[in-house]
Amino acid sequence: MRYVIGICIVTAFLIWDVGYNDGRYITATVMELKRLTAMVGA
């Protein structure tokens, strides 16, 4: 049950981010993950 709640929270956040912020937080997260993987050397 907690997995379902977690998936619902993530989905709601994604819909909110795309709807109200034009995906700003998603873009920032992807850029940060790319930077971290480049730092690690992957």
DRENLOSE-544736 format. One record per residue (C-alpha): residue in three letters; x, y, z; residue number from 1. Coordinates in steps of 0.25 Angstrom, whole numbers, padded with zeros to 4 digits, always signed. Layout:
! residues N
 residu    px    py    pz num
    ala     X     Y     Z NUM
...
This chain:
! residues 42
 residu    px    py    pz num
    met +0000 +0000 +0000   1
    arg +0011 +0010 +0003   2
    tyr +0017 +0008 -0011   3
    val +0004 +0012 -0017   4
    ile +0004 +0024 -0008   5
    gly +0018 +0027 -0012   6
    ile +0015 +0026 -0027   7
    cys +0003 +0035 -0025   8
    ile +0011 +0046 -0019   9
    val +0022 +0045 -0030  10
    thr +0011 +0046 -0041  11
    ala +0004 +0057 -0034  12
    phe +0017 +0065 -0033  13
    leu +0021 +0062 -0047  14
    ile +0007 +0067 -0052  15
    trp +0008 +0080 -0043  16
    asp +0022 +0083 -0048  17
    val +0019 +0081 -0063  18
    gly +0005 +0089 -0061  19
    tyr +0010 +0101 -0053  20
    asn +0025 +0102 -0054  21
    asp +0027 +0097 -0069  22
    gly +0035 +0085 -0063  23
    arg +0046 +0094 -0057  24
    tyr +0048 +0084 -0045  25
    ile +0049 +0072 -0054  26
    thr +0059 +0079 -0063  27
    ala +0068 +0083 -0051  28
    thr +0068 +0069 -0046  29
    val +0072 +0063 -0059  30
    met +0083 +0073 -0060  31
    glu +0088 +0070 -0046  32
    leu +0088 +0055 -0049  33
    lys +0096 +0057 -0062  34
    arg +0106 +0066 -0054  35
    leu +0107 +0055 -0043  36
    thr +0109 +0044 -0053  37
    ala +0120 +0052 -0060  38
    met +0127 +0055 -0047  39
    val +0127 +0040 -0044  40
    gly +0132 +0037 -0058  41
    ala +0121 +0028 -0063  42
